[in-house]
Amino acid sequence: MGYIGAHGVETLKRYRYSGQDHSVVAKYVLQPFWSRCVTLFPLWMPKEPFSPCLVNPQVGGIGRDLFGDDYTSDGRSFTNLRTVFHNITLTGFMFLVVSALLGYVRILISQIYSPHLDTAPPRWVHLAHGLLLFLYQTFDAVDGKQARRTSSSSPLGELFDHGCDALACAFEALALGSTLMCGRFTFCFWVIAAVPFYLATWEHFFTNTLILPLINGPTEGLMLIYLSHSFTFLTGAEWWAQDFRKSIPLLSWVPLPFIPDIPLYIIVMILMILFAVIPTIGSNVSNVQKVVEARKGSMVLALAMLLPFIALLTGVAVWSYLSPSDIMRNQPHLLVIGTGFAFGYLVGRMILAHLCDEPKGLKTGMCMVNHLRGSIKRYIIITIARIPLVDELLVLFLYCAYTVGLYLHLAVSVVHEIKDALGIYCFRITRKEA
């Protein structure tokens, strides 16, 4: 099926990205660092594998492609053809994939590092988590600078960039679960990352500007996480899993007789919700409300765009609660990855609707997730009735296969549709005769 209509094709050609970053840390610390890093990448290297590679008109026998390479025509149909498999965004995303796998894969001697994310892996794993997340943040920031440096920005580049970021929520949640030894609560940390991300995408849909506040997740949030990974390299993961009074000695002097033992990671989760998630949601809703009121629109319809995401979270939460095999504890990787790809699909559809100014596309696209929600609902009913029709692990594998396939279908289809609409190439820079 096609994802982009005729109106969307015309809108794509006029689209221009707009963003604001109010972070002081980014402005005075990270931006200068990223500006130096971008000079390490050659001009022929695209920010994404789908950057524009059109050729400007030849002037005086010498032309320049959009990546800044000079060329001359020698009478042949092609003077050079170079295939580029390296790109900045995808490389940064793969750092997070490797980071997540470190907590699960068999290493040489067949030792499994924390398959349930509730046992401590070797300390070097935490250091690797921190380093890989830092590299991901750096590459994610540098790709935008590379796009401006090479004049290779495109709507497809924005879609690819945010699509990787959406999936990164799942993979980094698994890495964080390994560091905090939080087991079943790993899914909760993914929700804490996914909710602000989805609300920010929803806000961007209405305001046409991606607004990062004074303290935001992509900057300060990621910094705190990779610093936590590095800190755990020194203390060990057990520090997060023990009672918070033991982890923070100063609190042992405070009489708290009525408070039971609470792992420190639970305290961290509560603090993240209170001081990061809730204020961010409030800001997103407030900004959208201002735009809707200015356009004399309906806030109810605007909030209705959040229903597919709410339905996804509700379905998975109820399934996990009623699960006879306790999938949230025993299969955290499959549950987070499966739901993470469904989340990536929802984010991709909303970004595409914004790029193409085709909100009606959200309705048809969300039906696919509704089918998923219906399947989960039917399985829940079977679970309540205690009818052992199929093994739950098989259901979880099918769930992952469905969501991964759904996301890949969207990604591959949209790449081809936007590529054809804008006349750009994938994975290569082709120099043509003028």
C-alpha positions in Angstrom: 0.0 0.0 0.0 1.1 3.6 -0.6 1.8 5.8 2.4 2.1 9.2 0.5 -0.6 10.7 -1.7 -0.4 13.4 -4.4 -0.8 16.2 -1.9 1.9 14.7 0.2 4.4 14.6 -2.7 3.9 18.3 -3.3 4.2 19.2 0.4 7.4 17.2 0.7 9.0 19.5 -1.9 8.2 22.6 0.1 9.0 21.2 3.6 11.7 22.9 5.7 12.7 21.6 9.2 12.4 24.0 12.1 13.9 23.3 15.6 14.8 25.1 18.8 17.2 23.9 21.5 17.1 26.0 24.7 19.6 23.7 26.6 22.4 25.7 28.2 24.6 22.6 28.4 24.1 22.0 24.7 24.8 25.6 23.7 28.0 26.2 25.8 29.4 22.7 26.2 28.2 20.1 23.7 27.7 22.3 20.6 31.3 23.4 20.4 32.4 19.8 20.8 30.0 18.6 18.1 31.2 21.4 15.8 34.7 20.0 16.1 33.5 16.4 15.6 31.7 17.1 12.3 35.0 18.2 10.7 36.2 14.6 11.2 33.7 13.4 8.6 34.5 13.8 4.9 32.2 15.9 2.8 31.1 13.0 0.6 29.7 11.1 3.7 25.9 11.6 4.0 24.2 12.2 7.3 21.8 9.4 6.4 21.8 6.7 3.7 19.0 8.6 2.0 20.4 12.1 1.6 19.8 14.1 -1.6 22.4 13.4 -4.3 21.2 15.5 -7.1 23.6 17.4 -9.3 23.5 21.2 -9.7 23.6 22.6 -13.3 27.1 22.7 -14.8 28.7 26.1 -15.0 31.7 26.7 -17.2 32.3 23.0 -17.7 32.7 22.5 -13.9 29.8 21.2 -11.8 29.4 20.6 -8.1 27.1 18.0 -6.5 25.2 18.6 -3.3 28.0 17.0 -1.3 30.5 19.6 -2.4 32.5 17.5 -4.8 33.8 19.2 -8.0 33.6 17.3 -11.2 34.1 17.8 -15.0 32.3 16.3 -17.9 34.4 14.1 -20.2 31.7 13.2 -22.7 30.7 10.0 -20.9 27.3 9.3 -19.4 28.9 8.9 -16.0 32.2 10.3 -14.8 32.2 8.5 -11.5 30.0 6.3 -9.4 30.6 5.8 -5.7 28.5 3.7 -3.4 28.4 4.9 0.2 27.5 2.4 2.9 28.8 4.6 5.7 26.4 7.1 7.3 26.3 9.0 10.6 22.8 8.4 11.9 22.7 4.6 11.3 26.2 4.2 12.7 25.2 6.0 15.9 22.0 3.9 16.2 24.0 0.7 15.9 26.0 1.7 18.9 22.8 1.4 21.0 22.0 -2.0 19.4 25.4 -3.3 20.5 24.9 -1.8 23.9 21.6 -3.6 24.4 23.0 -6.9 23.2 25.8 -6.7 25.7 23.3 -7.5 28.5 22.0 -10.6 26.8 24.4 -12.4 24.4 26.6 -15.3 25.0 30.3 -14.3 25.3 32.9 -16.9 24.2 32.7 -19.0 27.3 28.9 -19.3 26.9 28.3 -17.1 30.0 25.0 -15.3 29.6 25.1 -11.7 30.9 21.8 -10.9 32.7 19.2 -12.4 30.4 16.4 -11.3 32.8 18.2 -8.0 33.5 18.1 -8.8 37.3 21.7 -10.0 37.8 24.9 -8.1 37.6 27.0 -8.3 34.4 30.7 -7.8 34.4 31.6 -4.2 35.2 33.2 -3.5 31.8 29.7 -3.9 30.3 28.5 -0.8 32.2 31.5 1.2 30.9 30.7 -0.1 27.4 27.1 1.0 27.8 28.1 4.5 28.8 30.6 4.9 26.0 28.2 3.6 23.3 25.4 5.9 24.5 27.8 8.9 24.4 28.8 7.9 20.9 25.2 7.6 19.9 24.4 11.1 21.3 27.4 12.5 19.5 26.6 10.9 16.1 23.0 11.9 16.4 23.9 15.5 17.0 26.7 15.6 14.3 24.4 14.3 11.6 22.4 17.5 11.5 25.6 19.6 11.3 26.8 17.4 8.5 23.6 17.9 6.6 23.9 21.7 6.8 27.6 21.4 6.0 27.0 19.5 2.8 23.6 21.0 1.9 22.1 17.5 2.0 19.1 18.0 4.2 15.9 16.3 3.2 12.5 15.3 4.7 13.6 11.7 4.4 16.6 12.5 6.5 14.4 13.9 9.3 12.1 10.9 9.1 15.1 8.5 9.3 16.7 10.4 12.1 13.7 10.5 14.3 12.8 6.9 13.4 16.2 5.7 14.7 15.7 7.8 17.9 12.3 6.1 18.5 13.8 2.7 18.3 16.7 3.9 20.4 14.3 4.3 23.3 13.8 0.5 23.4 17.5 -0.5 23.0 18.7 2.0 25.6 16.0 0.9 28.0 17.5 -2.6 27.8 21.0 -1.3 28.5 19.7 0.8 31.4 17.9 -2.3 32.8 21.1 -4.2 32.7 22.9 -1.4 34.6 20.2 -0.9 37.2 19.4 -4.6 37.6 15.7 -3.6 37.5 14.4 -6.8 35.8 10.7 -6.5 35.1 10.8 -2.7 35.7 12.9 -2.3 32.5 9.6 -2.0 30.6 8.6 0.9 32.9 11.9 2.7 32.1 11.1 2.3 28.4 7.6 3.9 29.0 9.3 6.8 30.8 11.4 7.4 27.7 8.6 6.7 25.1 5.9 8.9 26.6 7.8 12.2 26.4 9.2 11.2 22.9 5.7 10.6 21.6 4.3 13.8 23.1 7.2 15.8 21.6 6.4 14.3 18.2 2.7 15.1 18.7 3.6 18.7 19.7 5.9 19.0 16.6 2.9 17.9 14.4 0.9 21.0 15.5 3.6 23.6 16.1 5.8 22.8 13.1 8.8 23.3 15.4 10.7 20.7 17.5 11.2 22.5 20.8 13.7 21.3 23.3 13.3 23.0 26.7 16.0 24.2 29.0 16.5 20.7 30.4 15.6 18.0 27.9 16.0 14.3 27.3 18.3 14.3 24.2 20.8 16.4 26.0 20.7 16.3 29.8 18.7 13.1 30.0 21.2 11.1 27.9 24.1 12.7 29.8 22.7 11.5 33.2 22.2 8.0 31.8 25.7 7.5 30.3 27.2 9.1 33.5 25.2 6.6 35.5 26.6 3.7 33.3 30.1 5.0 34.0 29.4 5.4 37.7 28.1 1.8 37.9 31.5 0.7 36.4 33.0 1.8 39.7 30.3 0.7 42.2 28.7 -2.4 40.5 25.1 -2.8 39.5 24.2 -4.1 43.0 24.4 -0.5 44.2 21.1 0.3 42.3 19.3 -2.9 43.4 19.8 -2.6 47.1 17.7 -0.6 49.6 18.1 3.1 48.9 19.2 3.7 52.5 22.2 1.4 52.0 23.1 2.9 48.7 23.1 6.5 50.1 24.6 6.3 53.6 23.5 9.8 54.6 19.9 8.5 54.5 20.6 5.8 57.1 20.7 8.6 59.7 17.2 9.6 58.9 14.6 7.6 60.9 12.3 6.0 58.4 10.8 3.1 60.3 7.5 2.9 58.4 9.1 2.8 54.9 10.0 -0.7 53.8 13.1 -1.6 51.8 12.9 0.0 48.4 15.5 -0.6 45.7 17.3 2.6 44.6 16.1 2.1 41.0 12.5 2.5 42.2 13.4 5.8 43.7 15.1 6.8 40.5 12.0 5.8 38.5 9.7 7.9 40.7 12.0 10.9 40.5 12.1 10.7 36.7 8.3 10.6 36.5 7.9 13.5 38.9 10.6 15.9 37.7 11.0 14.9 34.0 8.0 13.1 32.5 5.1 15.0 34.1 6.6 18.6 33.5 7.4 17.6 29.9 3.9 16.4 29.2 2.5 19.5 30.7 4.6 21.7 28.4 3.7 19.6 25.4 0.0 19.8 26.0 0.2 23.5 26.8 2.0 24.3 23.5 -0.4 22.2 21.5 -3.4 23.9 23.2 -2.1 27.3 22.2 -1.8 26.4 18.6 -5.2 24.6 18.5 -6.9 27.6 20.1 -5.2 30.0 17.7 -6.5 27.9 14.8 -9.9 27.6 16.4 -9.6 23.9 16.3 -10.7 21.1 18.6 -8.4 20.1 21.5 -10.5 16.9 21.8 -9.5 15.9 18.3 -5.9 16.8 19.0 -5.8 14.6 22.1 -7.5 11.8 20.1 -4.3 11.4 18.1 -2.7 10.0 21.3 -5.3 7.1 21.5 -3.3 4.6 19.5 -0.3 5.0 21.7 -2.4 4.8 24.9 -4.1 1.7 23.5 -0.7 0.0 22.8 0.5 0.7 26.3 -2.7 -0.4 27.9 -2.8 -3.7 25.9 0.8 -4.6 26.7 0.4 -3.6 30.4 -2.7 -5.8 30.8 -1.2 -8.7 29.0 1.9 -8.5 31.1 -0.1 -8.3 34.3 -2.2 -11.4 33.4 0.7 -13.3 31.8 0.8 -16.9 33.2 4.6 -17.0 32.4 5.3 -13.5 33.7 6.7 -12.2 30.4 7.7 -8.9 31.9 10.1 -10.6 34.2 11.2 -13.6 32.2 11.3 -12.1 28.7 12.0 -8.4 29.1 14.1 -8.2 25.9 11.3 -9.6 23.6 8.6 -7.5 25.3 10.5 -4.2 25.1 11.8 -4.8 21.5 8.4 -5.9 20.2 6.6 -2.9 21.8 9.5 -0.6 20.8 9.0 -1.4 17.1 5.3 -0.9 17.4 6.1 2.5 19.0 8.5 3.3 16.2 5.7 2.6 13.7 3.4 5.0 15.5 6.1 7.7 15.6 6.9 7.2 11.9 3.3 7.5 10.9 2.9 10.8 12.8 6.1 12.2 11.5 5.1 11.3 7.9 1.7 12.8 8.4 3.4 16.0 9.5 5.9 16.0 6.6 3.2 15.4 4.0 0.5 17.4 5.7 -1.8 14.3 5.4 -3.3 13.7 8.8 -5.8 11.3 7.3 -2.9 8.9 6.8 -2.8 8.5 10.5 -6.2 6.8 10.5 -5.4 4.1 8.1 -2.0 3.5 9.5 -3.1 3.2 13.0 -5.5 0.4 12.0 -2.5 -1.9 11.8 -1.7 -1.2 15.5 -5.4 -1.6 16.4 -5.2 -5.1 14.8 -2.3 -5.8 17.2 -4.2 -4.4 20.1 -7.2 -6.7 19.2 -4.9 -9.7 19.0 -3.5 -8.9 22.5 -7.1 -8.5 23.8 -8.1 -11.9 22.5 -5.1 -13.5 24.0 -5.9 -11.8 27.4 -9.4 -13.3 27.3 -7.9 -16.7 26.6 -5.5 -16.2 29.5 -8.3 -15.3 31.9 -10.3 -18.3 30.8 -7.1 -20.4 31.3 -7.4 -22.1 27.9 -3.8 -23.2 27.0 -4.1 -23.0 23.2 -0.5 -21.9 22.5 2.7 -21.4 24.3 3.0 -17.8 25.5 6.6 -17.5 24.4 5.5 -18.4 20.9 2.9 -15.6 21.1 5.6 -13.2 22.2 7.9 -14.2 19.3 4.9 -13.7 16.9 4.3 -10.3 18.5 7.9 -9.2 17.9 7.8 -10.6 14.3 4.6 -8.7 13.5 5.8 -5.3 14.9 9.3 -5.6 13.3 7.7 -6.5 10.0 5.2 -3.6 10.3 8.0 -1.2 11.0 10.2 -2.5 8.2 7.3 -2.3 5.7 6.8 1.3 6.6 10.5 2.1 6.4 11.2 0.5 3.1 8.0 1.7 1.5 8.5 5.3 2.6 12.1 5.4 1.5 11.2 4.4 -2.0 8.2 6.7 -2.2 10.1 9.8 -0.9 13.1 8.9 -3.0 10.9 8.8 -6.2 9.0 11.9 -5.2 12.1 14.1 -4.5 14.4 12.5 -7.1 17.1 11.5 -4.7 19.2 8.4 -4.4 19.8 5.9 -1.7 23.2 4.7 -0.5 25.1 6.3 -3.4 26.4 9.6 -4.8 26.2 9.5 -8.6 27.9 12.1 -10.7 26.0 12.8 -13.9 27.0 14.5 -17.1 25.5 18.0 -17.2 
